[in-house]
């Protein structure tokens, strides 16, 4: 199968894209090419790390950066679509695997000219990923584009069961194949013996709203009578200063740790030194409500029970594998209660930790991605049969 993987960025930044490349290249029947876009984060050293043929589409430098008029923004977008479409067509693939909505228009335009197959891998619910005044305009544009093209792709892929149900119901299409952002089998850590000298509860990632960091900062003072429990965050983001201020203004500040950001490949080994992982996603928009954080699978691969917010995919996964505690509500008190339950009940902690590792094994990336590979092989066989049938007519 000649597959062209298409992304509207410099390809190497999204962990899901890197895993897709890694897995495709292990298949004897796949010839892979990546087409990306020279965006603001373009880094030649990162591009060199991509282990397959790579094409980076470029537009006129005058159109890069912030555009001050609607006319220039529109010109930039049209030019981006044109150069991406041209780059995809030049690869002459049998299957175009388009990563997320941003690249769907040029991929669809190329597919119509090539008469090849088109797979739409939706990383999130783009039409419901905004709040405030931006939501009305951007959501309308995204939904109009997606609604038109989604009925014309050969099949769609989603990152969660909750999101797959949404797409099926919202657009009246066949339910997308679910390929979760789970970890590679080699990333699972079965020996988690090297722990911190205290019961550490960790939340790692980017410090943004709706991810539970503020809940942890406010809850820290509640643990002042339990010195064995420490809270920790690892990462970066615009909330850091306010989090530090919240922690410093309350009791028990020396038991709350701010760890610096690390490389993606270091997250799971470092998480394994903690005792519990935190995966809070507050439903501030439909995309947040129906998604599932990568960190949930990273904690599980590190053998950590997970404290989760009550959103559909968290509940679905926990019903299947029983690897954590779902908070009754997203409050400091509910968070405190969940931590105390894990800290005090050693048998519960042990069982959830074991179940977390079992989930990682059963839902490892290789098994998840095999569902997509099987579907794409089915498209390839269909192509081959059509060619043979025409030959003998």
Steps between C-alpha positions, in 0.01 A plus 500: 500500500633843408383719786543876528470631857401867496531757780461880504812559709863390498397135557714404800323686781188290560564174696219324312657585163840371618343172612316464171824547306682255727233231454450548126872453440490161673254368240647308206212596273511878563696761307467820701547865411429795730381838374515788746492877504776747584336672793643731767642206698693358204832354614728323252657291779157367589422430134818295471368269771207389284603151380328504161468713189378843605371796299453838665271732305581873510313816411631846415685639804305824466184313605654351814444641846207706622284637221325832566217483246235240417608513136860405584390228741278352231782520247732320744247223563432447129872488425555251784230271361647528150857409596386217728276357229783518245743329739255218570427442132874480427526193727232316297376297800241225500375613839509851645498492880411852609576601858228724643267758350767760415629284215169360380434751218830455309489124557145478366589716199799274425292184545242617246771548239689181580187283539668329795369418848466755780517427874407778743676467836327751728713589803227704670152645455607818323152643454452511879851586617450870572324714759377859491452712186757302295279193525220627277715595201769233514260220591270590210788494249645176636165327512410603145828359369487182705133431430559517125812285484436246775233326287753466218793340683549124487497478878555718802712444812441647846704508823222400741177304508313806623627707206420218255141494625481878460618492136264214417197678643592857400575426134296183446803301388633152570658492846871593474767246590635577848879512531589640842819692575635215712870435549739280306549155651867573564408803715314294762692478829428181693766559764393810691712446810701826498244726668518844659548487880140616552155433353521733199196594294606625155333705227722554195445692179437860399364726773174605334146557624276198538780252579472484878812694595304768686305230687825346620646836605189584702484151652860502620419662836257215579792259528684695772422229760627221272870576440555177306286633212663740253349656188703568185461650155743461211494719192444863402230746402339835565339385826831436674530835677144492632547138615814596689319790662209278608732241651717760674200675654377186676631253754721203404675685214823303540313179410400624155768452233546675165709285268633644171382378161683201350516325164197290409699177524588581861142547625416136573831403668479807724130445572580149623683656796172653620212312665186632327421678172242776452297527177241773544320633195226751573224511235548865404417407139376186325851409383624496860194308617528222241878468474751308708838638608821330388622528859241246617672230293844625603418464869354154445815394313699614803288275723318787672137497609332803345273762659264614226222748434159361414481529120363226269829349379653490848194320630497260201867407544472465876193279464704278268823483700441641853834679516414814696254716689252733331437813705141578593561861397792719396569657838796508741298296755414227247864489393611474864256212563630308197863541608424391857315190374807390306740594777316316776377189317814306402303210348298739282817679393672173405201374301456824305873518427497146360190576296666813358786290362253242362314776318828624352577154366153442359470849348860558392546711188596205280166327569303822457667595172450151360129585469588786265755292308244223443250750367758659268606159373136438422495816287817391323353160418192672367719715273688192376179304429357794304814519283495123432129509415550781249795314345289194417181678390 
